[in-house]
Amino acid sequence: MELDVWPDAELIVIDFLTEVLQGVWSCNRLPPAEEFNARLPIIDVTRVAGLRTTDTWSDGYLLDEPVIDLDLWAATPESGALTAARSVAALEAMRGHRAHGAAVGRVKNITGPRPRPDVSQNITRLGVTATVPLRLI
């Protein structure tokens, strides 16, 4: 029996953001505390939900619709706003992108950019949530 192994949506998004957002640290694990400020702005990518949909006649799936959450940290509110705007533009530009055995469909913003609380008063933290539909290629 051959299994359809879907690629990691987080890695697809991280690789794309790294390619198109020069000067932004994209990851799915925050850097150590001693490196955090030096890496700003940072985008932490997390898959928070999403289903594989559209069963085929052979009981497979045609589409994975991950809900991707971006946590953005920046040194200033201005840098945070710019990073958030650039990240939304980058997500929208992903349509048609092919990587890791998948092609990206039409990305849809769910929320954001919006402020998120942070323990540090010296850091700006924002969030963006979107669906990033994938199909196997």
Secondary structure, 3 states (H helix, E strand, C coil): CCCCCCCCHHHHHHHHHHHHCCCCEEECCCCCHHHHHHHCCEEEEEEEEEEEEEECCCCCEEEEEEEEEEEEEECCHHHHHHHHHHHHHHHHHCCCCEECCEEECCCEEEEEEEECCCCCCCCEEEEEEEECCEEEC
